[in-house]
Amino acid sequence: MSETPQETRLHLRKTRVGLVVSNKMEKTIVVEHIARVPHPKFNKIVKRSKKYYVHDENRQAQIGDRVRIVETRPLSKLKCWTLQEVITH
């Protein structure tokens, strides 16, 4: 199983799957990621949500799409994620 250096580097980047909440900006979408984590004291599974500003070069994601995003270098003050693929429309 030989991987090229570029493939090895991609595995080090964080990836998230979330829902597109907004696409009103130019080449930027807002993706809401919901993580299911155990409560620190009670160990019950609770949902934690976070919104990410994501670079969408081709403007292919629409509101309600399920997308996979990958971490990248900072592109602006708030944007350091880029769209990898649209999973479902």
mmCIF file as gemmi writes it, N, C-alpha and C atoms, coordinates in Angstrom:
data_model
loop_
_atom_site.group_PDB
_atom_site.id
_atom_site.type_symbol
_atom_site.label_atom_id
_atom_site.label_alt_id
_atom_site.label_comp_id
_atom_site.label_asym_id
_atom_site.label_entity_id
_atom_site.label_seq_id
_atom_site.pdbx_PDB_ins_code
_atom_site.Cartn_x
_atom_site.Cartn_y
_atom_site.Cartn_z
_atom_site.occupancy
_atom_site.B_iso_or_equiv
_atom_site.pdbx_formal_charge
_atom_site.auth_seq_id
_atom_site.auth_asym_id
_atom_site.pdbx_PDB_model_num
ATOM 1 N N . MET Axp A 1 ? 0.841 -1.18 0 1 0 ? 1 A 1
ATOM 2 C CA . MET Axp A 1 ? 0 0 0 1 0 ? 1 A 1
ATOM 3 C C . MET Axp A 1 ? 0.882 1.238 0 1 0 ? 1 A 1
ATOM 4 N N . SER Axp A 2 ? 1.327 1.641 -1.157 1 0 ? 2 A 1
ATOM 5 C CA . SER Axp A 2 ? 2.207 2.798 -1.261 1 0 ? 2 A 1
ATOM 6 C C . SER Axp A 2 ? 1.387 4.032 -1.604 1 0 ? 2 A 1
ATOM 7 N N . GLU Axp A 3 ? 1.538 5.042 -0.771 1 0 ? 3 A 1
ATOM 8 C CA . GLU Axp A 3 ? 0.823 6.289 -0.981 1 0 ? 3 A 1
ATOM 9 C C . GLU Axp A 3 ? 1.796 7.364 -1.439 1 0 ? 3 A 1
ATOM 10 N N . THR Axp A 4 ? 1.328 8.23 -2.292 1 0 ? 4 A 1
ATOM 11 C CA . THR Axp A 4 ? 2.159 9.349 -2.713 1 0 ? 4 A 1
ATOM 12 C C . THR Axp A 4 ? 2.238 10.365 -1.577 1 0 ? 4 A 1
ATOM 13 N N . PRO Axp A 5 ? 3.237 11.224 -1.579 1 0 ? 5 A 1
ATOM 14 C CA . PRO Axp A 5 ? 3.344 12.217 -0.499 1 0 ? 5 A 1
ATOM 15 C C . PRO Axp A 5 ? 2.121 13.123 -0.391 1 0 ? 5 A 1
ATOM 16 N N . GLN Axp A 6 ? 1.468 13.405 -1.528 1 0 ? 6 A 1
ATOM 17 C CA . GLN Axp A 6 ? 0.294 14.262 -1.494 1 0 ? 6 A 1
ATOM 18 C C . GLN Axp A 6 ? -0.865 13.57 -0.768 1 0 ? 6 A 1
ATOM 19 N N . GLU Axp A 7 ? -1.068 12.268 -0.997 1 0 ? 7 A 1
ATOM 20 C CA . GLU Axp A 7 ? -2.128 11.529 -0.317 1 0 ? 7 A 1
ATOM 21 C C . GLU Axp A 7 ? -1.859 11.448 1.178 1 0 ? 7 A 1
ATOM 22 N N . THR Axp A 8 ? -0.595 11.285 1.569 1 0 ? 8 A 1
ATOM 23 C CA . THR Axp A 8 ? -0.247 11.219 2.979 1 0 ? 8 A 1
ATOM 24 C C . THR Axp A 8 ? -0.575 12.54 3.655 1 0 ? 8 A 1
ATOM 25 N N . ARG Axp A 9 ? -0.308 13.644 2.975 1 0 ? 9 A 1
ATOM 26 C CA . ARG Axp A 9 ? -0.566 14.952 3.537 1 0 ? 9 A 1
ATOM 27 C C . ARG Axp A 9 ? -2.064 15.195 3.719 1 0 ? 9 A 1
ATOM 28 N N . LEU Axp A 10 ? -2.897 14.683 2.83 1 0 ? 10 A 1
ATOM 29 C CA . LEU Axp A 10 ? -4.334 14.883 2.934 1 0 ? 10 A 1
ATOM 30 C C . LEU Axp A 10 ? -4.917 14.197 4.165 1 0 ? 10 A 1
ATOM 31 N N . HIS Axp A 11 ? -4.313 13.1 4.584 1 0 ? 11 A 1
ATOM 32 C CA . HIS Axp A 11 ? -4.819 12.391 5.753 1 0 ? 11 A 1
ATOM 33 C C . HIS Axp A 11 ? -4.584 13.174 7.039 1 0 ? 11 A 1
ATOM 34 N N . LEU Axp A 12 ? -3.671 14.122 7.039 1 0 ? 12 A 1
ATOM 35 C CA . LEU Axp A 12 ? -3.385 14.897 8.229 1 0 ? 12 A 1
ATOM 36 C C . LEU Axp A 12 ? -4.382 16.038 8.424 1 0 ? 12 A 1
ATOM 37 N N . ARG Axp A 13 ? -5.103 16.399 7.389 1 0 ? 13 A 1
ATOM 38 C CA . ARG Axp A 13 ? -6.053 17.492 7.482 1 0 ? 13 A 1
ATOM 39 C C . ARG Axp A 13 ? -7.359 17.02 8.104 1 0 ? 13 A 1
ATOM 40 N N . LYS Axp A 14 ? -7.966 17.896 8.899 1 0 ? 14 A 1
ATOM 41 C CA . LYS Axp A 14 ? -9.248 17.566 9.522 1 0 ? 14 A 1
ATOM 42 C C . LYS Axp A 14 ? -10.346 17.614 8.466 1 0 ? 14 A 1
ATOM 43 N N . THR Axp A 15 ? -11.281 16.715 8.564 1 0 ? 15 A 1
ATOM 44 C CA . THR Axp A 15 ? -12.446 16.729 7.678 1 0 ? 15 A 1
ATOM 45 C C . THR Axp A 15 ? -13.702 16.703 8.536 1 0 ? 15 A 1
ATOM 46 N N . ARG Axp A 16 ? -14.742 17.323 8.041 1 0 ? 16 A 1
ATOM 47 C CA . ARG Axp A 16 ? -16.029 17.345 8.717 1 0 ? 16 A 1
ATOM 48 C C . ARG Axp A 16 ? -17.125 17.122 7.679 1 0 ? 16 A 1
ATOM 49 N N . VAL Axp A 17 ? -18.255 16.599 8.114 1 0 ? 17 A 1
ATOM 50 C CA . VAL Axp A 17 ? -19.434 16.46 7.27 1 0 ? 17 A 1
ATOM 51 C C . VAL Axp A 17 ? -20.531 17.277 7.922 1 0 ? 17 A 1
ATOM 52 N N . GLY Axp A 18 ? -21.171 18.122 7.117 1 0 ? 18 A 1
ATOM 53 C CA . GLY Axp A 18 ? -22.205 18.977 7.683 1 0 ? 18 A 1
ATOM 54 C C . GLY Axp A 18 ? -23.232 19.388 6.653 1 0 ? 18 A 1
ATOM 55 N N . LEU Axp A 19 ? -24.136 20.247 7.083 1 0 ? 19 A 1
ATOM 56 C CA . LEU Axp A 19 ? -25.252 20.71 6.269 1 0 ? 19 A 1
ATOM 57 C C . LEU Axp A 19 ? -25.028 22.174 5.905 1 0 ? 19 A 1
ATOM 58 N N . VAL Axp A 20 ? -25.271 22.514 4.642 1 0 ? 20 A 1
ATOM 59 C CA . VAL Axp A 20 ? -25.107 23.898 4.194 1 0 ? 20 A 1
ATOM 60 C C . VAL Axp A 20 ? -26.281 24.717 4.722 1 0 ? 20 A 1
ATOM 61 N N . VAL Axp A 21 ? -25.961 25.773 5.467 1 0 ? 21 A 1
ATOM 62 C CA . VAL Axp A 21 ? -26.97 26.63 6.073 1 0 ? 21 A 1
ATOM 63 C C . VAL Axp A 21 ? -27.179 27.884 5.234 1 0 ? 21 A 1
ATOM 64 N N . SER Axp A 22 ? -26.103 28.398 4.619 1 0 ? 22 A 1
ATOM 65 C CA . SER Axp A 22 ? -26.194 29.63 3.846 1 0 ? 22 A 1
ATOM 66 C C . SER Axp A 22 ? -25.209 29.574 2.681 1 0 ? 22 A 1
ATOM 67 N N . ASN Axp A 23 ? -25.624 30.158 1.546 1 0 ? 23 A 1
ATOM 68 C CA . ASN Axp A 23 ? -24.724 30.284 0.394 1 0 ? 23 A 1
ATOM 69 C C . ASN Axp A 23 ? -24.877 31.668 -0.238 1 0 ? 23 A 1
ATOM 70 N N . LYS Axp A 24 ? -25.207 32.665 0.547 1 0 ? 24 A 1
ATOM 71 C CA . LYS Axp A 24 ? -25.488 33.994 0.03 1 0 ? 24 A 1
ATOM 72 C C . LYS Axp A 24 ? -24.229 34.812 -0.251 1 0 ? 24 A 1
ATOM 73 N N . MET Axp A 25 ? -23.084 34.401 0.276 1 0 ? 25 A 1
ATOM 74 C CA . MET Axp A 25 ? -21.837 35.113 0.012 1 0 ? 25 A 1
ATOM 75 C C . MET Axp A 25 ? -21.214 34.618 -1.29 1 0 ? 25 A 1
ATOM 76 N N . GLU Axp A 26 ? -20.289 35.389 -1.821 1 0 ? 26 A 1
ATOM 77 C CA . GLU Axp A 26 ? -19.605 34.989 -3.054 1 0 ? 26 A 1
ATOM 78 C C . GLU Axp A 26 ? -18.48 34.018 -2.717 1 0 ? 26 A 1
ATOM 79 N N . LYS Axp A 27 ? -18.541 32.801 -3.275 1 0 ? 27 A 1
ATOM 80 C CA . LYS Axp A 27 ? -17.543 31.754 -3.097 1 0 ? 27 A 1
ATOM 81 C C . LYS Axp A 27 ? -17.364 31.323 -1.639 1 0 ? 27 A 1
ATOM 82 N N . THR Axp A 28 ? -18.36 31.583 -0.807 1 0 ? 28 A 1
ATOM 83 C CA . THR Axp A 28 ? -18.313 31.176 0.597 1 0 ? 28 A 1
ATOM 84 C C . THR Axp A 28 ? -19.66 30.591 0.989 1 0 ? 28 A 1
ATOM 85 N N . ILE Axp A 29 ? -19.614 29.469 1.697 1 0 ? 29 A 1
ATOM 86 C CA . ILE Axp A 29 ? -20.831 28.876 2.252 1 0 ? 29 A 1
ATOM 87 C C . ILE Axp A 29 ? -20.643 28.722 3.757 1 0 ? 29 A 1
ATOM 88 N N . VAL Axp A 30 ? -21.746 28.616 4.462 1 0 ? 30 A 1
ATOM 89 C CA . VAL Axp A 30 ? -21.713 28.36 5.894 1 0 ? 30 A 1
ATOM 90 C C . VAL Axp A 30 ? -22.226 26.946 6.109 1 0 ? 30 A 1
ATOM 91 N N . VAL Axp A 31 ? -21.408 26.117 6.759 1 0 ? 31 A 1
ATOM 92 C CA . VAL Axp A 31 ? -21.738 24.713 6.987 1 0 ? 31 A 1
ATOM 93 C C . VAL Axp A 31 ? -21.876 24.484 8.486 1 0 ? 31 A 1
ATOM 94 N N . GLU Axp A 32 ? -22.984 23.861 8.882 1 0 ? 32 A 1
ATOM 95 C CA . GLU Axp A 32 ? -23.191 23.527 10.286 1 0 ? 32 A 1
ATOM 96 C C . GLU Axp A 32 ? -22.846 22.06 10.505 1 0 ? 32 A 1
ATOM 97 N N . HIS Axp A 33 ? -21.894 21.839 11.409 1 0 ? 33 A 1
ATOM 98 C CA . HIS Axp A 33 ? -21.451 20.485 11.745 1 0 ? 33 A 1
ATOM 99 C C . HIS Axp A 33 ? -22.013 20.14 13.122 1 0 ? 33 A 1
ATOM 100 N N . ILE Axp A 34 ? -22.679 18.99 13.233 1 0 ? 34 A 1
ATOM 101 C CA . ILE Axp A 34 ? -23.237 18.549 14.504 1 0 ? 34 A 1
ATOM 102 C C . ILE Axp A 34 ? -22.432 17.341 14.984 1 0 ? 34 A 1
ATOM 103 N N . ALA Axp A 35 ? -21.792 17.505 16.14 1 0 ? 35 A 1
ATOM 104 C CA . ALA Axp A 35 ? -20.989 16.431 16.728 1 0 ? 35 A 1
ATOM 105 C C . ALA Axp A 35 ? -21.754 15.829 17.903 1 0 ? 35 A 1
ATOM 106 N N . ARG Axp A 36 ? -21.744 14.519 17.978 1 0 ? 36 A 1
ATOM 107 C CA . ARG Axp A 36 ? -22.372 13.824 19.099 1 0 ? 36 A 1
ATOM 108 C C . ARG Axp A 36 ? -21.269 13.41 20.063 1 0 ? 36 A 1
ATOM 109 N N . VAL Axp A 37 ? -21.231 14.057 21.232 1 0 ? 37 A 1
ATOM 110 C CA . VAL Axp A 37 ? -20.165 13.823 22.208 1 0 ? 37 A 1
ATOM 111 C C . VAL Axp A 37 ? -20.775 13.478 23.559 1 0 ? 37 A 1
ATOM 112 N N . PRO Axp A 38 ? -20.067 12.706 24.391 1 0 ? 38 A 1
ATOM 113 C CA . PRO Axp A 38 ? -20.593 12.413 25.722 1 0 ? 38 A 1
ATOM 114 C C . PRO Axp A 38 ? -20.448 13.628 26.646 1 0 ? 38 A 1
ATOM 115 N N . HIS Axp A 39 ? -21.456 13.834 27.476 1 0 ? 39 A 1
ATOM 116 C CA . HIS Axp A 39 ? -21.401 14.907 28.465 1 0 ? 39 A 1
ATOM 117 C C . HIS Axp A 39 ? -20.266 14.6 29.443 1 0 ? 39 A 1
ATOM 118 N N . PRO Axp A 40 ? -19.478 15.602 29.823 1 0 ? 40 A 1
ATOM 119 C CA . PRO Axp A 40 ? -18.316 15.322 30.677 1 0 ? 40 A 1
ATOM 120 C C . PRO Axp A 40 ? -18.665 14.731 32.049 1 0 ? 40 A 1
ATOM 121 N N . LYS Axp A 41 ? -19.806 15.117 32.606 1 0 ? 41 A 1
ATOM 122 C CA . LYS Axp A 41 ? -20.156 14.624 33.938 1 0 ? 41 A 1
ATOM 123 C C . LYS Axp A 41 ? -21.116 13.445 33.902 1 0 ? 41 A 1
ATOM 124 N N . PHE Axp A 42 ? -22.124 13.511 33.031 1 0 ? 42 A 1
ATOM 125 C CA . PHE Axp A 42 ? -23.193 12.513 33.058 1 0 ? 42 A 1
ATOM 126 C C . PHE Axp A 42 ? -23.049 11.421 32.003 1 0 ? 42 A 1
ATOM 127 N N . ASN Axp A 43 ? -22.122 11.578 31.066 1 0 ? 43 A 1
ATOM 128 C CA . ASN Axp A 43 ? -21.835 10.6 30.015 1 0 ? 43 A 1
ATOM 129 C C . ASN Axp A 43 ? -23.017 10.32 29.083 1 0 ? 43 A 1
ATOM 130 N N . LYS Axp A 44 ? -24.019 11.174 29.099 1 0 ? 44 A 1
ATOM 131 C CA . LYS Axp A 44 ? -25.1 11.055 28.135 1 0 ? 44 A 1
ATOM 132 C C . LYS Axp A 44 ? -24.645 11.708 26.838 1 0 ? 44 A 1
ATOM 133 N N . ILE Axp A 45 ? -25.034 11.132 25.708 1 0 ? 45 A 1
ATOM 134 C CA . ILE Axp A 45 ? -24.645 11.687 24.418 1 0 ? 45 A 1
ATOM 135 C C . ILE Axp A 45 ? -25.448 12.958 24.158 1 0 ? 45 A 1
ATOM 136 N N . VAL Axp A 46 ? -24.736 14.064 23.921 1 0 ? 46 A 1
ATOM 137 C CA . VAL Axp A 46 ? -25.376 15.341 23.617 1 0 ? 46 A 1
ATOM 138 C C . VAL Axp A 46 ? -24.861 15.843 22.276 1 0 ? 46 A 1
ATOM 139 N N . LYS Axp A 47 ? -25.645 16.695 21.639 1 0 ? 47 A 1
ATOM 140 C CA . LYS Axp A 47 ? -25.265 17.24 20.337 1 0 ? 47 A 1
ATOM 141 C C . LYS Axp A 47 ? -24.62 18.601 20.52 1 0 ? 47 A 1
ATOM 142 N N . ARG Axp A 48 ? -23.482 18.795 19.869 1 0 ? 48 A 1
ATOM 143 C CA . ARG Axp A 48 ? -22.794 20.084 19.851 1 0 ? 48 A 1
ATOM 144 C C . ARG Axp A 48 ? -22.731 20.536 18.401 1 0 ? 48 A 1
ATOM 145 N N . SER Axp A 49 ? -23.175 21.755 18.129 1 0 ? 49 A 1
ATOM 146 C CA . SER Axp A 49 ? -23.142 22.233 16.753 1 0 ? 49 A 1
ATOM 147 C C . SER Axp A 49 ? -22.171 23.394 16.632 1 0 ? 49 A 1
ATOM 148 N N . LYS Axp A 50 ? -21.548 23.487 15.468 1 0 ? 50 A 1
ATOM 149 C CA . LYS Axp A 50 ? -20.619 24.567 15.183 1 0 ? 50 A 1
ATOM 150 C C . LYS Axp A 50 ? -20.743 24.922 13.714 1 0 ? 50 A 1
ATOM 151 N N . LYS Axp A 51 ? -20.63 26.215 13.419 1 0 ? 51 A 1
ATOM 152 C CA . LYS Axp A 51 ? -20.722 26.673 12.035 1 0 ? 51 A 1
ATOM 153 C C . LYS Axp A 51 ? -19.332 27.007 11.516 1 0 ? 51 A 1
ATOM 154 N N . TYR Axp A 52 ? -19.076 26.579 10.287 1 0 ? 52 A 1
ATOM 155 C CA . TYR Axp A 52 ? -17.796 26.827 9.629 1 0 ? 52 A 1
ATOM 156 C C . TYR Axp A 52 ? -18.022 27.637 8.365 1 0 ? 52 A 1
ATOM 157 N N . TYR Axp A 53 ? -17.139 28.616 8.125 1 0 ? 53 A 1
ATOM 158 C CA . TYR Axp A 53 ? -17.143 29.348 6.861 1 0 ? 53 A 1
ATOM 159 C C . TYR Axp A 53 ? -16.251 28.576 5.902 1 0 ? 53 A 1
ATOM 160 N N . VAL Axp A 54 ? -16.794 28.193 4.75 1 0 ? 54 A 1
ATOM 161 C CA . VAL Axp A 54 ? -16.125 27.274 3.833 1 0 ? 54 A 1
ATOM 162 C C . VAL Axp A 54 ? -15.987 27.927 2.467 1 0 ? 54 A 1
ATOM 163 N N . HIS Axp A 55 ? -14.806 27.766 1.858 1 0 ? 55 A 1
ATOM 164 C CA . HIS Axp A 55 ? -14.552 28.29 0.512 1 0 ? 55 A 1
ATOM 165 C C . HIS Axp A 55 ? -15.151 27.343 -0.519 1 0 ? 55 A 1
ATOM 166 N N . ASP Axp A 56 ? -16.018 27.882 -1.374 1 0 ? 56 A 1
ATOM 167 C CA . ASP Axp A 56 ? -16.663 27.109 -2.442 1 0 ? 56 A 1
ATOM 168 C C . ASP Axp A 56 ? -16.37 27.823 -3.758 1 0 ? 56 A 1
ATOM 169 N N . GLU Axp A 57 ? -15.268 27.437 -4.399 1 0 ? 57 A 1
ATOM 170 C CA . GLU Axp A 57 ? -14.771 28.129 -5.592 1 0 ? 57 A 1
ATOM 171 C C . GLU Axp A 57 ? -15.785 28.137 -6.73 1 0 ? 57 A 1
ATOM 172 N N . ASN Axp A 58 ? -16.423 27.004 -6.995 1 0 ? 58 A 1
ATOM 173 C CA . ASN Axp A 58 ? -17.329 26.881 -8.14 1 0 ? 58 A 1
ATOM 174 C C . ASN Axp A 58 ? -18.792 27.14 -7.8 1 0 ? 58 A 1
ATOM 175 N N . ARG Axp A 59 ? -19.077 27.505 -6.565 1 0 ? 59 A 1
ATOM 176 C CA . ARG Axp A 59 ? -20.449 27.778 -6.116 1 0 ? 59 A 1
ATOM 177 C C . ARG Axp A 59 ? -21.386 26.605 -6.425 1 0 ? 59 A 1
ATOM 178 N N . GLN Axp A 60 ? -20.955 25.392 -6.086 1 0 ? 60 A 1
ATOM 179 C CA . GLN Axp A 60 ? -21.741 24.206 -6.412 1 0 ? 60 A 1
ATOM 180 C C . GLN Axp A 60 ? -22.652 23.753 -5.275 1 0 ? 60 A 1
ATOM 181 N N . ALA Axp A 61 ? -22.43 24.189 -4.053 1 0 ? 61 A 1
ATOM 182 C CA . ALA Axp A 61 ? -23.249 23.759 -2.919 1 0 ? 61 A 1
ATOM 183 C C . ALA Axp A 61 ? -24.468 24.663 -2.768 1 0 ? 61 A 1
ATOM 184 N N . GLN Axp A 62 ? -25.597 24.052 -2.487 1 0 ? 62 A 1
ATOM 185 C CA . GLN Axp A 62 ? -26.851 24.769 -2.276 1 0 ? 62 A 1
ATOM 186 C C . GLN Axp A 62 ? -27.305 24.56 -0.838 1 0 ? 62 A 1
ATOM 187 N N . ILE Axp A 63 ? -28.236 25.379 -0.387 1 0 ? 63 A 1
ATOM 188 C CA . ILE Axp A 63 ? -28.751 25.264 0.978 1 0 ? 63 A 1
ATOM 189 C C . ILE Axp A 63 ? -29.428 23.904 1.135 1 0 ? 63 A 1
ATOM 190 N N . GLY Axp A 64 ? -29.098 23.218 2.223 1 0 ? 64 A 1
ATOM 191 C CA . GLY Axp A 64 ? -29.675 21.904 2.501 1 0 ? 64 A 1
ATOM 192 C C . GLY Axp A 64 ? -28.808 20.749 2.039 1 0 ? 64 A 1
ATOM 193 N N . ASP Axp A 65 ? -27.745 21.012 1.281 1 0 ? 65 A 1
ATOM 194 C CA . ASP Axp A 65 ? -26.855 19.95 0.818 1 0 ? 65 A 1
ATOM 195 C C . ASP Axp A 65 ? -26.014 19.414 1.971 1 0 ? 65 A 1
ATOM 196 N N . ARG Axp A 66 ? -25.724 18.127 1.918 1 0 ? 66 A 1
ATOM 197 C CA . ARG Axp A 66 ? -24.785 17.512 2.866 1 0 ? 66 A 1
ATOM 198 C C . ARG Axp A 66 ? -23.423 17.515 2.178 1 0 ? 66 A 1
ATOM 199 N N . VAL Axp A 67 ? -22.417 18.113 2.824 1 0 ? 67 A 1
ATOM 200 C CA . VAL Axp A 67 ? -21.12 18.303 2.194 1 0 ? 67 A 1
ATOM 201 C C . VAL Axp A 67 ? -19.998 17.821 3.103 1 0 ? 67 A 1
ATOM 202 N N . ARG Axp A 68 ? -18.867 17.493 2.491 1 0 ? 68 A 1
ATOM 203 C CA . ARG Axp A 68 ? -17.644 17.162 3.23 1 0 ? 68 A 1
ATOM 204 C C . ARG Axp A 68 ? -16.685 18.324 3.04 1 0 ? 68 A 1
ATOM 205 N N . ILE Axp A 69 ? -16.141 18.838 4.141 1 0 ? 69 A 1
ATOM 206 C CA . ILE Axp A 69 ? -15.206 19.958 4.076 1 0 ? 69 A 1
ATOM 207 C C . ILE Axp A 69 ? -13.863 19.515 4.646 1 0 ? 69 A 1
ATOM 208 N N . VAL Axp A 70 ? -12.797 20.178 4.209 1 0 ? 70 A 1
ATOM 209 C CA . VAL Axp A 70 ? -11.453 19.825 4.645 1 0 ? 70 A 1
ATOM 210 C C . VAL Axp A 70 ? -10.729 21.099 5.072 1 0 ? 70 A 1
ATOM 211 N N . GLU Axp A 71 ? -9.909 20.966 6.09 1 0 ? 71 A 1
ATOM 212 C CA . GLU Axp A 71 ? -9.176 22.102 6.632 1 0 ? 71 A 1
ATOM 213 C C . GLU Axp A 71 ? -8.085 22.538 5.663 1 0 ? 71 A 1
ATOM 214 N N . THR Axp A 72 ? -7.861 23.849 5.574 1 0 ? 72 A 1
ATOM 215 C CA . THR Axp A 72 ? -6.841 24.39 4.682 1 0 ? 72 A 1
ATOM 216 C C . THR Axp A 72 ? -6.191 25.591 5.356 1 0 ? 72 A 1
ATOM 217 N N . ARG Axp A 73 ? -5.296 26.245 4.649 1 0 ? 73 A 1
ATOM 218 C CA . ARG Axp A 73 ? -4.652 27.438 5.209 1 0 ? 73 A 1
ATOM 219 C C . ARG Axp A 73 ? -5.682 28.545 5.362 1 0 ? 73 A 1
ATOM 220 N N . PRO Axp A 74 ? -5.459 29.523 6.24 1 0 ? 74 A 1
ATOM 221 C CA . PRO Axp A 74 ? -6.431 30.611 6.378 1 0 ? 74 A 1
ATOM 222 C C . PRO Axp A 74 ? -6.593 31.392 5.081 1 0 ? 74 A 1
ATOM 223 N N . LEU Axp A 75 ? -7.83 31.509 4.628 1 0 ? 75 A 1
ATOM 224 C CA . LEU Axp A 75 ? -8.136 32.243 3.399 1 0 ? 75 A 1
ATOM 225 C C . LEU Axp A 75 ? -8.642 33.644 3.706 1 0 ? 75 A 1
ATOM 226 N N . SER Axp A 76 ? -9.17 33.865 4.902 1 0 ? 76 A 1
ATOM 227 C CA . SER Axp A 76 ? -9.611 35.177 5.352 1 0 ? 76 A 1
ATOM 228 C C . SER Axp A 76 ? -9.643 35.124 6.877 1 0 ? 76 A 1
ATOM 229 N N . LYS Axp A 77 ? -10.23 36.133 7.481 1 0 ? 77 A 1
ATOM 230 C CA . LYS Axp A 77 ? -10.275 36.186 8.942 1 0 ? 77 A 1
ATOM 231 C C . LYS Axp A 77 ? -11.011 34.988 9.549 1 0 ? 77 A 1
ATOM 232 N N . LEU Axp A 78 ? -12.109 34.571 8.931 1 0 ? 78 A 1
ATOM 233 C CA . LEU Axp A 78 ? -12.926 33.49 9.471 1 0 ? 78 A 1
ATOM 234 C C . LEU Axp A 78 ? -12.866 32.2 8.664 1 0 ? 78 A 1
ATOM 235 N N . LYS Axp A 79 ? -12.33 32.249 7.45 1 0 ? 79 A 1
ATOM 236 C CA . LYS Axp A 79 ? -12.448 31.109 6.528 1 0 ? 79 A 1
ATOM 237 C C . LYS Axp A 79 ? -11.14 30.33 6.44 1 0 ? 79 A 1
ATOM 238 N N . CYS Axp A 80 ? -11.147 29.104 6.96 1 0 ? 80 A 1
ATOM 239 C CA . CYS Axp A 80 ? -9.97 28.233 6.854 1 0 ? 80 A 1
ATOM 240 C C . CYS Axp A 80 ? -10.382 26.801 6.521 1 0 ? 80 A 1
ATOM 241 N N . TRP Axp A 81 ? -11.511 26.645 5.839 1 0 ? 81 A 1
ATOM 242 C CA . TRP Axp A 81 ? -11.992 25.351 5.371 1 0 ? 81 A 1
ATOM 243 C C . TRP Axp A 81 ? -12.34 25.487 3.9 1 0 ? 81 A 1
ATOM 244 N N . THR Axp A 82 ? -12.236 24.387 3.155 1 0 ? 82 A 1
ATOM 245 C CA . THR Axp A 82 ? -12.615 24.397 1.751 1 0 ? 82 A 1
ATOM 246 C C . THR Axp A 82 ? -13.503 23.189 1.463 1 0 ? 82 A 1
ATOM 247 N N . LEU Axp A 83 ? -14.363 23.342 0.468 1 0 ? 83 A 1
ATOM 248 C CA . LEU Axp A 83 ? -15.306 22.289 0.092 1 0 ? 83 A 1
ATOM 249 C C . LEU Axp A 83 ? -14.571 21.16 -0.627 1 0 ? 83 A 1
ATOM 250 N N . GLN Axp A 84 ? -14.742 19.944 -0.135 1 0 ? 84 A 1
ATOM 251 C CA . GLN Axp A 84 ? -14.131 18.789 -0.78 1 0 ? 84 A 1
ATOM 252 C C . GLN Axp A 84 ? -15.101 18.129 -1.737 1 0 ? 84 A 1
ATOM 253 N N . GLU Axp A 85 ? -16.334 17.867 -1.275 1 0 ? 85 A 1
ATOM 254 C CA . GLU Axp A 85 ? -17.332 17.254 -2.152 1 0 ? 85 A 1
ATOM 255 C C . GLU Axp A 85 ? -18.736 17.494 -1.621 1 0 ? 85 A 1
ATOM 256 N N . VAL Axp A 86 ? -19.692 17.481 -2.533 1 0 ? 86 A 1
ATOM 257 C CA . VAL Axp A 86 ? -21.105 17.527 -2.177 1 0 ? 86 A 1
ATOM 258 C C . VAL Axp A 86 ? -21.578 16.075 -2.117 1 0 ? 86 A 1
ATOM 259 N N . ILE Axp A 87 ? -22.023 15.638 -0.952 1 0 ? 87 A 1
ATOM 260 C CA . ILE Axp A 87 ? -22.417 14.238 -0.766 1 0 ? 87 A 1
ATOM 261 C C . ILE Axp A 87 ? -23.836 14.012 -1.298 1 0 ? 87 A 1
ATOM 262 N N . THR Axp A 88 ? -24.79 14.807 -0.839 1 0 ? 88 A 1
ATOM 263 C CA . THR Axp A 88 ? -26.161 14.69 -1.32 1 0 ? 88 A 1
ATOM 264 C C . THR Axp A 88 ? -26.746 16.065 -1.576 1 0 ? 88 A 1
ATOM 265 N N . HIS Axp A 89 ? -27.652 16.137 -2.549 1 0 ? 89 A 1
ATOM 266 C CA . HIS Axp A 89 ? -28.334 17.412 -2.861 1 0 ? 89 A 1
ATOM 267 C C . HIS Axp A 89 ? -29.631 17.487 -2.108 1 0 ? 89 A 1
